[in-house]
Amino acid sequence: MQRVVISGTGLFTPEQSISNDELVAAFNEYVRRHNARHAGEIAAGTRSALAESSPEFIEKASGIRSRHVIDKAGVLDPERMCPSIPERPDEQLGIQAEIGVISAREALAQAGKTPADVDAVIVACSNMQRAYPAVAIEIQQALGAGGYAYDMNVACSSATFGLQAAVDAIRAGSARCVLVISPEITSGHLEFRDRDCHFIFGDVSTTLVVEAAETCTVDGAFEVLGTRLQTQFSNAIRNNFGFLNRCDESGAGARDKLFRQEGRKVFKEVCPMVADQIVAHAADSGLQVADLRRLWLHQANLSMNELITKRVLGREFSREEAPVILDEYANTSSAGSIIAFHKHRGDLAPGDTGVICSFGAGYSIGSVLVRRC
């Protein structure tokens, strides 16, 4: 079987960052204004008053301390509570393609590749800014890459699902070098006026260079030992925004057109599924969980990652074994596990193994076993 490696990674981090203190100050001001506007209804019992948030609540609930965003001012405006990202003319590179190109160029440089070496571009992320043309094809053109390109969406598992698609393409012979790009502008689909979720997401873009081992020219690549995907339908995480919304005006602007979840249900149902998949995947690949030097997990919630890691390893663990980046980046959807891999793999020795694992809406779970070459 054709050996496949991850030879480079790239990361675009927006310059603007919002701390929990800043986010809470804006949210609480929105709450005060909302409650004042509707004081009569609240007093009459026909409307419930909104509750304020706090930095302590956010960090305890999620482990998140800050998040990077494309636009800070719009998010922190109590009268807007949404990023301001102006539309661009069709002739101009789109914002999602722009950040994808930046992370792609870093990944290519790290892998010692040029766009001419690329046979395929897969943009795998939670939300595309448009239905068509594919953002992946726009990035392909901007880079000057050849071959083919397409978009795919499996929510927070998009990057690992895209990684398997890249591996399969290389093994099938339809490509020799594939870019898997996750340009996540998650601030655009977050309801910043909802206390239960206003702190969750941040913006970022990641890129993986996936290629045949025989063409790899750099040290420190990671061989893909195996991939495994799993889906199971659930409404516990959902976003109903789409092109059919215009066909029913009654739903315009409704709460269900942005991200929403039943957090406790997701925690209870997803954590065991993820841990079981990693353990079974490792065993089926001839590995013991003790062989896993590192778990690069989806960065959604600190408590989820801690529970999954304990269930997988069967013991207490160090932060080195399961690195966390969500304290700075928050939940970046499909990019989270890739950021962890990007930032926390350089210290592994040749022969060390680990697992890149993402999980989220669907439900969807993707695990990728890798070994440092």
Residue, then its C-alpha position, 0 to 999 in steps of 0.5 A: m500500500q502507498r505510504v502517505v505522510i503529512s509533510g507540512t502544516g500552516l496556521f493563520t491567526p487573525e491579529q485581533s483577539i478578544s479576552n473573556d473580560e472584553l467579551v463579557a463587558a460587551f455582552n452584559e451591556y447588551v443584556r442591560r440594554h435589552n432588559a431596559r427596553h423590555a422592562g414592562e414585559i419583564a415586569a408583566g411576566t410575558r418576557s424573561a429577563l436576560a442574565e449576565s455572564s462572567p469571565e469566571f463562568i466562561e473559563k469554568a464552563s469551557g477552559i476558554r480565556s480568549r479567541h482570535v476574530i476577523d473583526k473585533a469591533g462588530v462583536l463587541d458592539p452591544e447594538r450589533m453583536c456580530p462581526s462586520i465583514p464587508e462583501r467583496p466584489d466577485e473579482q476580488l479574492g474572498i475573505q475565506a480564500e484569503i486566509g486559506v491561502i495564507s495558511a497554505r503558503e506556510a504549510l507548503a514552505q514547511a513541506g518544501k513544496t511549491p503550488a506546482d507540486v499540488d494535485a488537489v485542494i480540499v477546503a474542509c470546514s464548518n461553514m462556506q461563505r457561499a454555495y458556489p463556486a467552491v472556495a477550494i477552486e478559488i484558493q487553487q487559482a490564487l495559489g497557482a496549483g493544478g489538478y482539482a479542488y472541492d469543498m466539504n463540510v462535516a462540521c467540526s470533523s471536517a479536517t480529519f474527514g478531509l485528511q482521509a479523503a486526501v490519503d485515499a486520493i493519494r493511495a488511489g493514484s488520483a493525486r500525489c500531493v493534496l492540501v487540506i485547508s480549514p479556513e474557519i470564520t466561526s464568528g460568523h455563525l455564532e450567536f453572541r447574544d446567547r449566554d450559553c454559547h457567546f464565548i465558544f468560537g474563534d476564527v483561524s485557518t489551518t492547512l495540511v500538506v499530504e503527500a506520497a512518502e516517496t516524494c517527501t523531501v523534509d525531515g520530521a514528516f508524520e506517516v499516516l498509519g490509518t484513518r477512521l470515520q464515524t457518523q451518527f445523526s443527532n440534532a444536539i448540535r445544529n445550524n439551520f442557515g441555508f439557501l432554502n431560508r428565503c423560501d419561508e420568510s417566517g423563519a428569517g432571523a430566527r435563533d435556529k439560523l445560527f449555531r446552537q447546541e444542547g451542551r450537556k447532551v453532547f458531552k454525555e453522548v460524544c465523549p464515550m463515542v470518541a474514546d471508544q473509537i480511538v481505543a478500537h482504532a489503535a487496537d485494529s492498527g496493532l497499537q496499544v493505547a500506551d503507544l500513543r505518545r500524544l493525543w491532538l484532540h478537537q479543541a471544543n471544551l477542556s472538560m471533554n478533552e480531559l474526560i476523553t483522554k482519561r478514558v483512552l489512557g486509563r489513567e491521569f495524564s499530563r498536558e504534554e500528552a494531550p495539549v490544549i490550545l483552546d485557552e487562547y484560540a477557543n473552539t475553532s471547529s475543524a481547525g482545533s485539532i490541527i492547531a494542536f498538531h501544528k504547535h505540539r509535535g516538534d518534540l516527538a522522536p522518530g517512531d513516536t505515534g499519536v492520534i489526531c481526532s476531531f468530533g462534533a455536529g452530525y455527530s461526526i468523529g474522525s481519528v487519524l493515527v500518525r507516526r513520526c518518520 
